[in-house]
Amino acid sequence: MHITTDIAELAKQEERLLFDSFDNETAFRIGVDLKKAAEKLGKAVAIDVRAFGQVLFHHAMAGTAPDNDQWVERKSAVVLRFHRSSLRVGRELAEEGLSIAERHFVDPMSFSPFGGAFPIRLRSGGVIGAVTVSGLPQEEDHALVVSVLEAILH
């Protein structure tokens, strides 16, 4: 797939996956469903759902490491700053041939534009948080989050 096509598809996912409302129970359901989906795949991931400036769900499955939690922090930071999925930000940077530091003047040790973090966006407008997974190749992290959000929202 071409990078421009990737970016367009990622933007469509973000436009499609909108919440009418969001609360702590919704965050818990997303987290539990992500854990079940990862188990079904036989994979171990760190899962994080944050909104309203607070971590509402976090679980590190057996087989993950503290490094996965660091990736969660850095990928979530991308979503919360740019209001786009971390994979989309990474693809946009790749298309421009720039690093996140060159393009946005942010520390790459704090912001990692790699797949796995997806915005929690309300239909009424506004990104209020992020759903993040770390432990798989970046495209698989992203796909896992999207598949669970699609199942919950549709």
C-alpha positions in Angstrom: 0.0 0.0 0.0 1.2 3.5 -0.8 1.9 5.9 2.1 -0.7 8.4 0.8 -3.3 5.7 0.6 -2.4 4.7 4.2 -2.8 8.2 5.4 -6.2 8.5 3.7 -7.4 5.2 5.2 -6.2 6.2 8.7 -8.0 9.5 8.4 -11.2 7.6 7.5 -10.9 5.4 10.5 -10.6 8.4 12.7 -13.7 10.0 11.1 -15.7 6.8 11.5 -14.8 5.7 15.0 -16.6 8.3 17.1 -18.2 8.0 20.5 -21.5 9.5 21.4 -20.4 9.5 25.0 -17.5 8.2 27.0 -17.0 7.4 30.7 -14.9 5.2 33.0 -17.1 2.1 32.3 -16.5 2.6 28.5 -12.8 2.7 29.2 -13.0 -0.5 31.2 -14.9 -2.3 28.5 -12.4 -1.2 25.8 -9.5 -2.4 28.0 -11.1 -5.8 28.8 -12.0 -6.3 25.1 -8.5 -5.5 24.0 -7.1 -8.0 26.5 -9.5 -10.7 25.3 -8.6 -9.9 21.6 -4.9 -10.1 22.3 -5.4 -13.4 24.2 -7.3 -14.8 21.3 -4.3 -13.9 19.0 -1.9 -15.5 21.6 -0.1 -12.2 22.0 1.0 -10.2 25.0 0.5 -6.4 25.0 0.3 -3.5 27.4 -3.1 -1.8 27.2 -3.9 1.7 28.2 -7.1 3.8 28.0 -6.9 7.4 29.2 -9.3 10.3 29.0 -10.0 13.5 30.9 -6.4 13.7 31.9 -6.5 10.4 33.8 -5.5 6.8 33.1 -8.8 4.9 33.3 -7.5 1.4 32.4 -4.1 0.0 32.3 -3.0 -3.7 32.1 0.3 -5.2 31.2 -0.2 -8.8 30.1 2.3 -11.5 31.2 5.1 -11.4 28.6 5.3 -7.6 28.4 8.1 -5.5 29.9 8.4 -2.1 31.4 9.6 -0.9 28.0 6.0 -1.5 26.7 4.7 1.0 29.3 7.2 3.5 28.0 6.0 3.0 24.5 2.4 3.5 25.7 3.3 6.8 27.2 5.1 8.1 24.1 2.5 6.9 21.6 -0.4 8.3 23.8 1.5 11.6 23.9 1.3 11.8 20.1 -2.4 11.3 20.0 -3.1 13.7 22.9 -0.9 16.4 21.2 -1.9 16.0 17.5 -5.4 14.5 17.8 -4.6 11.9 15.2 -3.6 8.2 15.6 0.1 7.7 16.3 0.4 5.6 13.1 -1.1 8.4 11.0 1.3 10.9 12.4 4.1 8.5 11.7 3.0 8.0 8.1 2.6 11.8 7.6 6.1 12.3 8.8 7.4 9.6 6.6 5.7 11.2 3.6 7.4 14.5 4.4 10.7 12.7 5.1 11.0 14.4 8.5 11.3 13.2 12.0 8.9 14.3 14.7 11.6 16.5 16.2 12.3 18.2 12.8 8.6 18.7 12.0 7.1 19.5 15.3 10.0 20.5 17.5 9.2 17.9 20.2 11.5 15.5 22.0 11.3 12.0 20.3 12.0 10.5 23.7 8.6 11.8 24.8 6.7 11.4 21.5 6.8 8.3 19.4 4.9 8.4 16.1 4.5 4.6 15.8 1.3 2.7 15.5 -0.8 1.6 18.5 -2.4 4.8 19.9 -5.8 5.9 18.6 -7.8 9.0 19.6 -11.0 8.9 21.7 -13.1 11.4 19.8 -16.6 12.4 20.7 -19.1 12.8 17.9 -20.0 16.2 19.3 -16.3 17.1 18.6 -13.0 17.0 20.4 -10.5 14.4 21.3 -10.7 13.6 25.0 -8.2 10.7 25.3 -6.4 7.8 23.7 -6.5 4.0 23.5 -3.0 2.6 23.3 -1.5 -0.9 22.8 2.2 -1.8 22.8 3.8 -5.2 22.2 3.3 -6.1 18.6 4.7 -4.6 15.4 3.2 -1.1 15.0 0.7 -1.9 12.3 -0.6 -4.9 14.4 -0.9 -2.7 17.5 -2.9 -0.2 15.5 -5.1 -2.9 13.9 -5.8 -4.5 17.3 -7.1 -1.2 18.7 -9.1 -0.4 15.6 -10.8 -3.8 15.5 -11.9 -3.5 19.1 -13.1 0.0 18.7 -15.1 -1.0 15.6 -16.7 -3.9 17.5 -17.7 -1.6 20.4 -18.9 1.3 18.3 -20.8 -0.7 15.6 
